Amino acid sequence: MDHESLEEPHARSSGRTGRKRTRGPSSTQKSLSSTSTNSGLTKPLGGDPPPFSDWTSLARDPSGQSMYMYGGVRPNSQTSTSDFYRLDFETKSWTNLTNTLLYMDGQPNPSKAKKKALPILDHPSCAFLAAHDRKFVTLFGGDKNGRAVSSLIIIDVDHYLWWEVDGAVTPRINAASVGIGNRLYIFGGHGVPLADTTFRSYSVVEYDANGDWIWVVQDRPYPASLPAIPGIGAAAVSLYGGKKILLTPGRITQKAPMHFSGYNMVLFHTQNETFHAITETVGNFPQNVRWYQLHVIGGSGSFPAQVGDKRKRNAESDQLAVLIIAWVPYGKDELIPEVWKYLPSPDETITCLGLRKQIWDMDQDLQSSACLGGRVLLMGQRGNSLVWDIYVDITDMIKLTCIKIQPRLGAIGFVTELSTRSYIPFRHSIVQSYIHVHVTCILCASFSV
């Protein structure tokens, strides 16, 4: 943080609680079998790893080969940052882009760009958007120096340029956003402080062929009949090639865990702009969740080929399903990821896969996930390194578990990844948790955007 154009970090608000690292079992708890079985699953992430920060925002390239991480609060710190990193899955390495970005004031004009880091924002919504042969990471809203803002920050990740689009909507933090085609959809959010206002509305901004960003929908209210969706950290992800958006719940209050149900999981139809809660869905919904990620998968019965693999995709990979990887209490005071599988219509079921014990036995500090190169990864730190420097591939674990419990769950398959928005206050205690949402998305080839 030594570049002169980088804004000074500001203190975290007093409403945020302390953090606690969540690890696997102690050495006395591990069995010999778990050690020998799982030790080889942990792989390194090289390059210049980002700090093991809380409350980071993530966005993923739909090609599935790179991921971007913005902001957060570094370990042993009380101040926010505007750190900006890229993870390349082919090289398994991180690149620090924080002081590489160039800022353009007003209309994009690369010839007048000057070196300047991103502004420091707490809890902006973050998404990836690819349109008109360009790729962008977007940051909307957030808390800037204690007040909510409505500006939209556009980051051209191919040319390392960024600029701001004036906000034409109500300022907010913790909105959920997702990029589909040349449109960015923004849902919900709340004001500052948290108890101020929870917004029941959505907005849409469009990137046109002339390179302009235009607000085509501004603060349109949700229908009165729509069941309440907890607004603190609710998430959005694209389904069916962008024809629908799945909205999933956040938290009711700052310290409350999240509880899923058919009433607070909602499908938004992007063409006719209607909302429908999934109230007909039956099964075991995630409860007592501290944070989670979503992965949209296909039902082909096979996982995707990895990079360079020439195997053909299964032609029947047309059934969508959603994996919910949720951090839940385990043992005395630990938080461990568990996996649920949600099958939309016509199945309309949700089932727990029961993986928390296997992940517990890995004995790793795994606090986030990514979907890169067609694989589902859990990411974390090695020992007390305080940087994001390891990952564990759980793709085969999920695949084998789904095979074991067929036909109750049906087949399963992964292909590629879409844009995400995330806030993850990792490593919180169970009693004092201030958790937001991280969303990851994988889409079957039959429904590519």
C-alpha positions as a Markdown table, in Angstrom:
| # | Residue | x | y | z |
|---|---|---|---|---|
| 1 | Met | 0.0 | 0.0 | 0.0 |
| 2 | Asp | 2.8 | 2.4 | -0.8 |
| 3 | His | 1.6 | 4.0 | -4.0 |
| 4 | Glu | 0.8 | 7.7 | -3.6 |
| 5 | Ser | -2.6 | 7.5 | -5.3 |
| 6 | Leu | -3.9 | 4.8 | -3.0 |
| 7 | Glu | -6.6 | 6.0 | -0.5 |
| 8 | Glu | -5.8 | 5.8 | 3.2 |
| 9 | Pro | -7.6 | 2.9 | 4.8 |
| 10 | His | -10.4 | 3.8 | 7.2 |
| 11 | Ala | -11.2 | 2.2 | 10.5 |
| 12 | Arg | -13.8 | -0.7 | 10.6 |
| 13 | Ser | -17.1 | 0.3 | 12.1 |
| 14 | Ser | -17.6 | -0.6 | 15.7 |
| 15 | Gly | -20.6 | -2.8 | 14.8 |
| 16 | Arg | -18.3 | -5.5 | 13.4 |
| 17 | Thr | -17.4 | -8.2 | 15.7 |
| 18 | Gly | -14.1 | -10.0 | 16.4 |
| 19 | Arg | -12.9 | -12.9 | 14.3 |
| 20 | Lys | -12.0 | -16.4 | 15.1 |
| 21 | Arg | -10.1 | -18.8 | 12.8 |
| 22 | Thr | -11.9 | -22.0 | 12.0 |
| 23 | Arg | -9.7 | -25.0 | 11.6 |
| 24 | Gly | -10.0 | -28.7 | 11.3 |
| 25 | Pro | -9.5 | -31.1 | 14.3 |
| 26 | Ser | -6.4 | -31.0 | 16.5 |
| 27 | Ser | -3.7 | -33.6 | 16.0 |
| 28 | Thr | -5.1 | -35.6 | 18.9 |
| 29 | Gln | -8.4 | -35.8 | 17.1 |
| 30 | Lys | -7.2 | -36.9 | 13.7 |
| 31 | Ser | -7.2 | -40.5 | 12.8 |
| 32 | Leu | -4.3 | -42.1 | 11.0 |
| 33 | Ser | -6.6 | -43.0 | 8.1 |
| 34 | Ser | -7.8 | -39.5 | 7.6 |
| 35 | Thr | -4.2 | -38.2 | 7.7 |
| 36 | Ser | -3.0 | -40.6 | 5.1 |
| 37 | Thr | -6.1 | -40.2 | 2.9 |
| 38 | Asn | -6.4 | -36.5 | 2.8 |
| 39 | Ser | -2.8 | -35.1 | 3.1 |
| 40 | Gly | -2.3 | -35.3 | -0.6 |
| 41 | Leu | -5.4 | -33.4 | -1.5 |
| 42 | Thr | -3.9 | -30.0 | -0.4 |
| 43 | Lys | -2.2 | -28.1 | -3.2 |
| 44 | Pro | -0.3 | -24.8 | -3.1 |
| 45 | Leu | -1.3 | -21.5 | -4.7 |
| 46 | Gly | 1.8 | -19.5 | -5.8 |
| 47 | Gly | 2.7 | -16.1 | -7.1 |
| 48 | Asp | 1.9 | -13.2 | -4.8 |
| 49 | Pro | -1.0 | -14.5 | -2.6 |
| 50 | Pro | -3.4 | -11.9 | -1.2 |
| 51 | Pro | -3.7 | -11.4 | 2.6 |
| 52 | Phe | -6.0 | -13.9 | 4.3 |
| 53 | Ser | -8.6 | -11.1 | 4.7 |
| 54 | Asp | -12.1 | -10.9 | 6.0 |
| 55 | Trp | -15.0 | -9.5 | 3.9 |
| 56 | Thr | -13.4 | -9.8 | 0.5 |
| 57 | Ser | -15.5 | -9.5 | -2.7 |
| 58 | Leu | -15.0 | -12.0 | -5.5 |
| 59 | Ala | -15.7 | -12.1 | -9.2 |
| 60 | Arg | -15.0 | -15.0 | -11.6 |
| 61 | Asp | -14.4 | -15.0 | -15.3 |
| 62 | Pro | -17.0 | -17.2 | -17.1 |
| 63 | Ser | -14.2 | -18.9 | -18.9 |
| 64 | Gly | -13.4 | -20.5 | -15.6 |
| 65 | Gln | -9.7 | -19.8 | -15.7 |
| 66 | Ser | -9.4 | -16.7 | -13.5 |
| 67 | Met | -10.9 | -15.1 | -10.3 |
| 68 | Tyr | -10.6 | -11.6 | -8.9 |
| 69 | Met | -10.5 | -10.6 | -5.2 |
| 70 | Tyr | -11.2 | -7.1 | -4.0 |
| 71 | Gly | -10.9 | -5.3 | -0.7 |
| 72 | Gly | -11.4 | -6.8 | 2.7 |
| 73 | Val | -9.8 | -6.4 | 6.1 |
| 74 | Arg | -6.4 | -7.9 | 6.5 |
| 75 | Pro | -5.5 | -10.2 | 9.4 |
| 76 | Asn | -4.7 | -8.5 | 12.7 |
| 77 | Ser | -6.1 | -5.2 | 11.3 |
| 78 | Gln | -9.0 | -3.0 | 11.9 |
| 79 | Thr | -9.0 | -1.1 | 8.6 |
| 80 | Ser | -10.3 | -1.8 | 5.2 |
| 81 | Thr | -8.3 | -2.0 | 2.0 |
| 82 | Ser | -8.7 | -1.7 | -1.8 |
| 83 | Asp | -6.5 | -4.7 | -2.5 |
| 84 | Phe | -7.2 | -6.2 | -6.0 |
| 85 | Tyr | -5.8 | -9.6 | -7.0 |
| 86 | Arg | -6.2 | -12.1 | -9.8 |
| 87 | Leu | -5.9 | -15.9 | -9.5 |
| 88 | Asp | -4.9 | -17.8 | -12.6 |
| 89 | Phe | -6.0 | -21.4 | -12.4 |
| 90 | Glu | -3.7 | -22.7 | -15.2 |
| 91 | Thr | -0.6 | -21.5 | -13.3 |
| 92 | Lys | -2.2 | -21.8 | -9.9 |
| 93 | Ser | -0.7 | -18.4 | -9.0 |
| 94 | Trp | -1.9 | -15.0 | -7.7 |
| 95 | Thr | -1.0 | -11.6 | -9.2 |
| 96 | Asn | -1.3 | -8.3 | -7.2 |
| 97 | Leu | -3.0 | -5.7 | -9.4 |
| 98 | Thr | -3.6 | -3.2 | -6.7 |
| 99 | Asn | -1.1 | -0.6 | -7.9 |
| 100 | Thr | -1.2 | -1.6 | -11.6 |
| 101 | Leu | -4.7 | -0.1 | -12.4 |
| 102 | Leu | -5.1 | 3.1 | -14.3 |
| 103 | Tyr | -8.0 | 5.5 | -13.5 |
| 104 | Met | -10.0 | 7.4 | -16.2 |
| 105 | Asp | -12.0 | 10.4 | -15.1 |
| 106 | Gly | -15.3 | 10.8 | -16.9 |
| 107 | Gln | -15.7 | 9.0 | -20.2 |
| 108 | Pro | -13.2 | 6.2 | -20.8 |
| 109 | Asn | -10.1 | 7.6 | -22.5 |
| 110 | Pro | -7.0 | 5.4 | -22.1 |
| 111 | Ser | -4.7 | 8.1 | -23.3 |
| 112 | Lys | -5.6 | 10.3 | -20.3 |
| 113 | Ala | -5.5 | 7.5 | -17.7 |
| 114 | Lys | -3.4 | 7.9 | -14.6 |
| 115 | Lys | -2.2 | 5.4 | -12.1 |
| 116 | Lys | -4.6 | 5.2 | -9.2 |
| 117 | Ala | -5.8 | 2.4 | -7.0 |
| 118 | Leu | -9.4 | 1.6 | -6.5 |
| 119 | Pro | -11.4 | 3.4 | -3.7 |
| 120 | Ile | -11.8 | 1.7 | -0.4 |
| 121 | Leu | -15.4 | 0.3 | -0.1 |
| 122 | Asp | -16.9 | -2.0 | 2.5 |
| 123 | His | -19.4 | -4.5 | 1.3 |
| 124 | Pro | -20.0 | -3.4 | -2.4 |
| 125 | Ser | -21.7 | -5.9 | -4.7 |
| 126 | Cys | -19.3 | -7.5 | -7.0 |
| 127 | Ala | -19.8 | -9.2 | -10.3 |
| 128 | Phe | -18.2 | -10.2 | -13.6 |
| 129 | Leu | -19.6 | -9.1 | -16.9 |
| 130 | Ala | -18.4 | -10.0 | -20.4 |
| 131 | Ala | -19.9 | -8.1 | -23.4 |
| 132 | His | -18.9 | -6.7 | -26.7 |
| 133 | Asp | -15.6 | -8.5 | -26.6 |
| 134 | Arg | -14.6 | -6.9 | -23.3 |
| 135 | Lys | -14.4 | -8.2 | -19.8 |
| 136 | Phe | -15.2 | -6.3 | -16.6 |
| 137 | Val | -15.3 | -6.6 | -12.9 |
| 138 | Thr | -18.0 | -4.4 | -11.5 |
| 139 | Leu | -18.3 | -2.9 | -8.0 |
| 140 | Phe | -21.7 | -1.3 | -7.0 |
| 141 | Gly | -22.5 | 0.7 | -3.9 |
| 142 | Gly | -20.8 | -0.1 | -0.6 |
| 143 | Asp | -19.9 | 1.8 | 2.5 |
| 144 | Lys | -17.4 | 4.6 | 1.9 |
| 145 | Asn | -16.2 | 6.4 | 5.0 |
| 146 | Gly | -19.3 | 5.4 | 6.9 |
| 147 | Arg | -21.9 | 6.3 | 4.3 |
| 148 | Ala | -23.6 | 4.3 | 1.6 |
| 149 | Val | -22.8 | 5.2 | -2.0 |
| 150 | Ser | -24.6 | 4.4 | -5.3 |
| 151 | Ser | -21.7 | 4.7 | -7.7 |
| 152 | Leu | -20.8 | 1.9 | -10.1 |
| 153 | Ile | -17.1 | 1.1 | -10.6 |
| 154 | Ile | -16.1 | -0.5 | -13.9 |
| 155 | Ile | -12.8 | -2.4 | -14.0 |
| 156 | Asp | -11.5 | -3.4 | -17.5 |
| 157 | Val | -9.5 | -6.5 | -16.5 |
| 158 | Asp | -7.9 | -6.9 | -19.9 |
| 159 | His | -6.4 | -3.3 | -20.0 |
| 160 | Tyr | -6.2 | -2.6 | -16.2 |
| 161 | Leu | -8.4 | 0.5 | -16.5 |
| 162 | Trp | -11.1 | 1.6 | -14.2 |
| 163 | Trp | -13.7 | 4.4 | -14.0 |
| 164 | Glu | -16.9 | 5.3 | -12.3 |
| 165 | Val | -20.5 | 5.5 | -13.6 |
| 166 | Asp | -22.7 | 7.9 | -11.6 |
| 167 | Gly | -25.3 | 6.2 | -9.5 |
| 168 | Ala | -28.9 | 6.7 | -10.6 |
| 169 | Val | -30.3 | 4.5 | -7.8 |
| 170 | Thr | -30.6 | 4.7 | -4.1 |
| 171 | Pro | -27.2 | 4.3 | -2.2 |
| 172 | Arg | -26.9 | 1.0 | -0.5 |
| 173 | Ile | -24.5 | -1.7 | 0.7 |
| 174 | Asn | -24.6 | -5.5 | 0.5 |
| 175 | Ala | -26.7 | -5.6 | -2.6 |
| 176 | Ala | -26.6 | -8.8 | -4.7 |
| 177 | Ser | -25.6 | -8.5 | -8.3 |
| 178 | Val | -25.0 | -10.8 | -11.3 |
| 179 | Gly | -23.9 | -10.1 | -14.9 |
| 180 | Ile | -25.9 | -11.6 | -17.7 |
| 181 | Gly | -25.0 | -10.7 | -21.3 |
| 182 | Asn | -24.5 | -7.0 | -21.4 |
| 183 | Arg | -26.7 | -6.4 | -18.3 |
| 184 | Leu | -25.9 | -6.1 | -14.7 |
| 185 | Tyr | -28.8 | -7.0 | -12.3 |
| 186 | Ile | -28.7 | -5.5 | -8.8 |
| 187 | Phe | -31.1 | -6.7 | -6.0 |
| 188 | Gly | -31.8 | -5.6 | -2.5 |
| 189 | Gly | -29.2 | -4.3 | -0.1 |
| 190 | His | -29.6 | -2.0 | 2.9 |
| 191 | Gly | -28.6 | 1.4 | 4.2 |
| 192 | Val | -26.0 | 2.5 | 6.8 |
| 193 | Pro | -26.3 | 1.7 | 9.6 |
| 194 | Leu | -27.6 | -1.8 | 9.2 |
| 195 | Ala | -30.9 | -1.1 | 11.0 |
| 196 | Asp | -31.6 | 1.9 | 8.7 |
| 197 | Thr | -33.3 | 0.4 | 5.6 |
| 198 | Thr | -33.6 | -2.9 | 3.9 |
| 199 | Phe | -34.4 | -2.3 | 0.2 |
| 200 | Arg | -37.1 | -4.4 | -1.6 |
| 201 | Ser | -36.2 | -3.3 | -5.1 |
| 202 | Tyr | -34.0 | -4.1 | -8.1 |
| 203 | Ser | -32.1 | -2.1 | -10.7 |
| 204 | Val | -30.5 | -3.0 | -14.1 |
| 205 | Val | -27.6 | -1.2 | -15.8 |
| 206 | Glu | -26.8 | -2.0 | -19.5 |
| 207 | Tyr | -23.5 | -1.8 | -21.3 |
| 208 | Asp | -24.3 | -0.8 | -24.9 |
| 209 | Ala | -22.4 | -1.2 | -28.2 |
| 210 | Asn | -21.2 | 2.4 | -28.0 |
| 211 | Gly | -19.4 | 1.7 | -24.7 |
| 212 | Asp | -21.9 | 3.5 | -22.5 |
| 213 | Trp | -23.4 | 2.2 | -19.2 |
| 214 | Ile | -27.1 | 3.1 | -19.0 |
| 215 | Trp | -29.5 | 2.5 | -16.1 |
| 216 | Val | -32.5 | 0.9 | -17.8 |
| 217 | Val | -34.2 | 0.0 | -14.5 |
| 218 | Gln | -33.9 | 2.1 | -11.4 |
| 219 | Asp | -35.2 | 1.0 | -7.9 |
| 220 | Arg | -38.1 | -1.0 | -9.2 |
| 221 | Pro | -40.1 | -2.3 | -6.2 |
| 222 | Tyr | -40.5 | -6.0 | -5.6 |
| 223 | Pro | -44.1 | -7.2 | -5.8 |
| 224 | Ala | -46.0 | -6.9 | -2.5 |
| 225 | Ser | -46.8 | -10.6 | -2.7 |
| 226 | Leu | -43.2 | -11.6 | -2.7 |
| 227 | Pro | -42.2 | -13.3 | 0.6 |
| 228 | Ala | -39.5 | -11.5 | 2.6 |
| 229 | Ile | -35.9 | -12.2 | 1.5 |
| 230 | Pro | -33.5 | -11.3 | 4.3 |
| 231 | Gly | -31.6 | -8.3 | 2.9 |
| 232 | Ile | -28.2 | -8.4 | 4.7 |
| 233 | Gly | -26.0 | -10.3 | 2.3 |
| 234 | Ala | -28.6 | -11.9 | 0.0 |
| 235 | Ala | -27.1 | -13.4 | -3.2 |
| 236 | Ala | -28.0 | -13.7 | -6.8 |
| 237 | Val | -26.8 | -16.2 | -9.5 |
| 238 | Ser | -27.8 | -16.8 | -13.1 |
| 239 | Leu | -29.6 | -19.9 | -14.3 |
| 240 | Tyr | -30.8 | -21.2 | -17.7 |
| 241 | Gly | -28.5 | -19.1 | -19.8 |
| 242 | Gly | -29.6 | -16.0 | -18.0 |
| 243 | Lys | -33.3 | -16.6 | -18.4 |
| 244 | Lys | -33.7 | -16.8 | -14.6 |
| 245 | Ile | -31.9 | -15.5 | -11.6 |
| 246 | Leu | -31.9 | -17.4 | -8.3 |
| 247 | Leu | -32.0 | -15.2 | -5.2 |
| 248 | Thr | -30.9 | -16.7 | -1.9 |
| 249 | Pro | -31.2 | -15.4 | 1.6 |
| 250 | Gly | -28.9 | -13.3 | 3.7 |
| 251 | Arg | -29.3 | -12.5 | 7.4 |
| 252 | Ile | -32.2 | -10.9 | 9.3 |
| 253 | Thr | -29.9 | -9.1 | 11.8 |
| 254 | Gln | -26.1 | -8.4 | 11.9 |
| 255 | Lys | -25.2 | -11.4 | 14.1 |
| 256 | Ala | -27.9 | -13.8 | 13.1 |
| 257 | Pro | -27.1 | -17.0 | 11.1 |
| 258 | Met | -28.9 | -17.7 | 7.9 |
| 259 | His | -31.8 | -20.2 | 7.5 |
| 260 | Phe | -32.9 | -21.3 | 4.0 |
| 261 | Ser | -36.5 | -22.1 | 3.1 |
| 262 | Gly | -38.8 | -22.3 | 0.1 |
| 263 | Tyr | -40.0 | -18.9 | 1.0 |
| 264 | Asn | -36.7 | -17.0 | 1.0 |
| 265 | Met | -35.2 | -18.7 | -2.1 |
| 266 | Val | -36.7 | -16.9 | -5.1 |
| 267 | Leu | -36.5 | -17.2 | -8.9 |
| 268 | Phe | -36.6 | -14.0 | -11.0 |
| 269 | His | -37.5 | -14.3 | -14.6 |
| 270 | Thr | -35.4 | -11.8 | -16.6 |
| 271 | Gln | -37.6 | -11.6 | -19.6 |
| 272 | Asn | -41.0 | -11.0 | -18.0 |
| 273 | Glu | -39.6 | -9.6 | -14.7 |
| 274 | Thr | -41.6 | -11.8 | -12.4 |
| 275 | Phe | -40.6 | -13.3 | -9.0 |
| 276 | His | -41.6 | -16.8 | -7.7 |
| 277 | Ala | -40.6 | -18.3 | -4.4 |
| 278 | Ile | -39.7 | -22.0 | -4.6 |
| 279 | Thr | -42.4 | -23.0 | -2.0 |
| 280 | Glu | -43.0 | -26.4 | -3.6 |
| 281 | Thr | -39.5 | -27.6 | -3.0 |
| 282 | Val | -39.2 | -30.3 | -0.3 |
| 283 | Gly | -36.2 | -31.6 | 1.6 |
| 284 | Asn | -33.6 | -30.6 | 4.1 |
| 285 | Phe | -32.9 | -26.9 | 3.6 |
| 286 | Pro | -29.6 | -25.5 | 5.1 |
| 287 | Gln | -30.0 | -24.1 | 8.6 |
| 288 | Asn | -27.8 | -22.1 | 11.0 |
| 289 | Val | -25.5 | -21.1 | 8.1 |
| 290 | Arg | -22.6 | -18.6 | 8.8 |
| 291 | Trp | -21.7 | -18.1 | 5.1 |
| 292 | Tyr | -22.1 | -20.0 | 1.9 |
| 293 | Gln | -21.4 | -20.3 | -1.8 |
| 294 | Leu | -23.6 | -21.4 | -4.6 |
| 295 | His | -22.5 | -23.6 | -7.5 |
| 296 | Val | -24.9 | -24.2 | -10.5 |
| 297 | Ile | -24.2 | -27.6 | -12.1 |
| 298 | Gly | -25.6 | -29.8 | -14.9 |
| 299 | Gly | -27.2 | -33.3 | -14.5 |
| 300 | Ser | -25.2 | -35.1 | -17.1 |
| 301 | Gly | -23.9 | -37.8 | -14.8 |
| 302 | Ser | -20.3 | -36.8 | -15.3 |
| 303 | Phe | -18.1 | -33.9 | -14.3 |
| 304 | Pro | -16.5 | -31.7 | -17.0 |
| 305 | Ala | -13.3 | -32.4 | -18.7 |
| 306 | Gln | -10.4 | -30.4 | -17.2 |
| 307 | Val | -8.3 | -28.0 | -19.3 |
| 308 | Gly | -6.8 | -29.8 | -22.2 |
| 309 | Asp | -9.1 | -32.9 | -21.9 |
| 310 | Lys | -10.7 | -33.8 | -25.2 |
| 311 | Arg | -13.5 | -36.0 | -23.8 |
| 312 | Lys | -16.9 | -35.1 | -25.2 |
| 313 | Arg | -19.5 | -33.7 | -23.0 |
| 314 | Asn | -22.6 | -35.8 | -22.2 |
| 315 | Ala | -25.4 | -34.7 | -24.5 |
| 316 | Glu | -27.9 | -35.2 | -21.7 |
| 317 | Ser | -26.4 | -32.6 | -19.5 |
| 318 | Asp | -29.5 | -30.4 | -19.6 |
| 319 | Gln | -30.7 | -30.7 | -16.0 |
| 320 | Leu | -29.6 | -27.9 | -13.7 |
| 321 | Ala | -28.9 | -28.3 | -10.1 |
| 322 | Val | -27.5 | -25.9 | -7.4 |
| 323 | Leu | -24.9 | -26.9 | -4.9 |
| 324 | Ile | -24.9 | -24.9 | -1.7 |
| 325 | Ile | -21.6 | -25.0 | 0.2 |
| 326 | Ala | -22.4 | -23.7 | 3.6 |
| 327 | Trp | -20.2 | -23.2 | 6.7 |
| 328 | Val | -22.1 | -24.5 | 9.7 |
| 329 | Pro | -21.3 | -25.3 | 13.3 |
| 330 | Tyr | -19.3 | -28.5 | 13.9 |
| 331 | Gly | -17.8 | -29.9 | 17.1 |
| 332 | Lys | -17.6 | -27.5 | 20.1 |
| 333 | Asp | -16.8 | -24.2 | 18.4 |
| 334 | Glu | -15.8 | -24.8 | 14.8 |
| 335 | Leu | -17.3 | -24.0 | 11.5 |
| 336 | Ile | -17.0 | -26.6 | 8.7 |
| 337 | Pro | -18.4 | -26.5 | 5.1 |
| 338 | Glu | -21.3 | -28.8 | 4.3 |
| 339 | Val | -22.8 | -29.4 | 0.8 |
| 340 | Trp | -26.5 | -29.4 | -0.2 |
| 341 | Lys | -27.9 | -30.1 | -3.6 |
| 342 | Tyr | -31.0 | -28.3 | -4.8 |
| 343 | Leu | -32.8 | -29.6 | -7.9 |
| 344 | Pro | -35.2 | -27.1 | -9.4 |
| 345 | Ser | -38.4 | -28.0 | -11.3 |
| 346 | Pro | -39.5 | -30.6 | -12.1 |
| 347 | Asp | -37.8 | -32.3 | -9.2 |
| 348 | Glu | -38.0 | -29.5 | -6.6 |
| 349 | Thr | -36.0 | -31.2 | -3.9 |
| 350 | Ile | -33.0 | -30.2 | -1.7 |
| 351 | Thr | -30.8 | -32.7 | 0.0 |
| 352 | Cys | -27.7 | -32.6 | 2.3 |
| 353 | Leu | -24.7 | -34.6 | 0.9 |
| 354 | Gly | -23.1 | -35.1 | 4.4 |
| 355 | Leu | -19.5 | -34.2 | 3.6 |
| 356 | Arg | -18.6 | -32.2 | 6.7 |
| 357 | Lys | -16.8 | -35.1 | 8.4 |
| 358 | Gln | -14.6 | -35.7 | 5.3 |
| 359 | Ile | -13.7 | -32.0 | 5.1 |
| 360 | Trp | -13.1 | -31.9 | 8.9 |
| 361 | Asp | -10.7 | -34.7 | 8.6 |
| 362 | Met | -8.6 | -32.7 | 6.1 |
| 363 | Asp | -7.4 | -30.6 | 9.0 |
| 364 | Gln | -7.0 | -27.4 | 7.0 |
| 365 | Asp | -8.0 | -23.8 | 7.5 |
| 366 | Leu | -10.4 | -23.6 | 4.5 |
| 367 | Gln | -12.5 | -20.5 | 4.5 |
| 368 | Ser | -13.7 | -19.9 | 0.9 |
| 369 | Ser | -14.3 | -21.7 | -2.4 |
| 370 | Ala | -13.7 | -21.2 | -6.1 |
| 371 | Cys | -14.8 | -22.9 | -9.2 |
| 372 | Leu | -11.9 | -22.7 | -11.7 |
| 373 | Gly | -10.9 | -25.0 | -14.6 |
| 374 | Gly | -14.2 | -26.9 | -14.2 |
| 375 | Arg | -13.3 | -27.9 | -10.6 |
| 376 | Val | -14.7 | -27.0 | -7.3 |
| 377 | Leu | -12.1 | -25.9 | -4.8 |
| 378 | Leu | -11.9 | -25.0 | -1.2 |
| 379 | Met | -9.3 | -22.3 | -0.5 |
| 380 | Gly | -7.5 | -21.3 | 2.7 |
| 381 | Gln | -4.1 | -20.7 | 4.4 |
| 382 | Arg | -1.3 | -23.1 | 5.2 |
| 383 | Gly | -0.6 | -23.1 | 8.9 |
| 384 | Asn | -0.5 | -19.5 | 10.0 |
| 385 | Ser | 0.8 | -18.0 | 6.7 |
| 386 | Leu | -2.0 | -15.4 | 6.8 |
| 387 | Val | -2.3 | -15.5 | 2.9 |
| 388 | Trp | -4.5 | -17.4 | 0.5 |
| 389 | Asp | -1.9 | -20.0 | -0.4 |
| 390 | Ile | -3.6 | -23.5 | -0.5 |
| 391 | Tyr | -6.6 | -25.2 | -2.1 |
| 392 | Val | -8.3 | -28.5 | -1.9 |
| 393 | Asp | -10.2 | -30.0 | -4.9 |
| 394 | Ile | -13.5 | -31.5 | -3.7 |
| 395 | Thr | -15.0 | -32.2 | -7.1 |
| 396 | Asp | -14.4 | -36.0 | -7.0 |
| 397 | Met | -15.7 | -36.1 | -3.4 |
| 398 | Ile | -19.0 | -34.5 | -4.5 |
| 399 | Lys | -19.2 | -36.7 | -7.5 |
| 400 | Leu | -18.7 | -39.9 | -5.6 |
| 401 | Thr | -21.2 | -38.9 | -2.9 |
| 402 | Cys | -23.9 | -38.2 | -5.5 |
| 403 | Ile | -23.3 | -41.5 | -7.2 |
| 404 | Lys | -23.7 | -43.3 | -3.9 |
| 405 | Ile | -27.0 | -41.7 | -3.2 |
| 406 | Gln | -28.5 | -42.1 | -6.6 |
| 407 | Pro | -31.3 | -42.2 | -7.8 |
| 408 | Arg | -32.5 | -40.1 | -4.9 |
| 409 | Leu | -30.4 | -37.1 | -6.1 |
| 410 | Gly | -29.9 | -37.9 | -9.8 |
| 411 | Ala | -26.8 | -37.5 | -11.8 |
| 412 | Ile | -24.4 | -34.6 | -11.5 |
| 413 | Gly | -22.0 | -32.7 | -13.8 |
| 414 | Phe | -19.9 | -29.5 | -13.8 |
| 415 | Val | -18.8 | -27.4 | -16.7 |
| 416 | Thr | -17.8 | -23.8 | -16.3 |
| 417 | Glu | -18.1 | -20.8 | -14.1 |
| 418 | Leu | -20.1 | -17.6 | -14.2 |
| 419 | Ser | -19.8 | -14.2 | -12.5 |
| 420 | Thr | -20.0 | -13.9 | -8.7 |
| 421 | Arg | -20.5 | -11.4 | -6.0 |
| 422 | Ser | -19.2 | -12.1 | -2.5 |
| 423 | Tyr | -18.6 | -10.8 | 1.0 |
| 424 | Ile | -17.0 | -13.2 | 3.4 |
| 425 | Pro | -16.2 | -12.2 | 7.0 |
| 426 | Phe | -14.4 | -15.5 | 7.5 |
| 427 | Arg | -13.3 | -17.1 | 10.7 |
| 428 | His | -15.9 | -15.7 | 13.0 |
| 429 | Ser | -17.0 | -17.3 | 16.3 |
| 430 | Ile | -20.3 | -19.0 | 16.4 |
| 431 | Val | -21.7 | -16.7 | 19.1 |
| 432 | Gln | -20.4 | -13.5 | 17.5 |
| 433 | Ser | -20.7 | -13.8 | 13.7 |
| 434 | Tyr | -20.9 | -11.0 | 11.1 |
| 435 | Ile | -21.2 | -13.0 | 8.0 |
| 436 | His | -21.9 | -12.1 | 4.5 |
| 437 | Val | -22.3 | -14.1 | 1.3 |
| 438 | His | -20.0 | -15.4 | -1.3 |
| 439 | Val | -21.4 | -16.8 | -4.5 |
| 440 | Thr | -19.8 | -19.0 | -7.1 |
| 441 | Cys | -21.4 | -20.3 | -10.2 |
| 442 | Ile | -20.9 | -23.1 | -12.6 |
| 443 | Leu | -23.1 | -23.6 | -15.7 |
| 444 | Cys | -23.8 | -26.6 | -17.9 |
| 445 | Ala | -22.6 | -26.2 | -21.5 |
| 446 | Ser | -26.3 | -26.5 | -22.6 |
| 447 | Phe | -27.0 | -23.2 | -20.9 |
| 448 | Ser | -23.9 | -21.2 | -21.6 |
| 449 | Val | -24.3 | -17.4 | -21.6 |
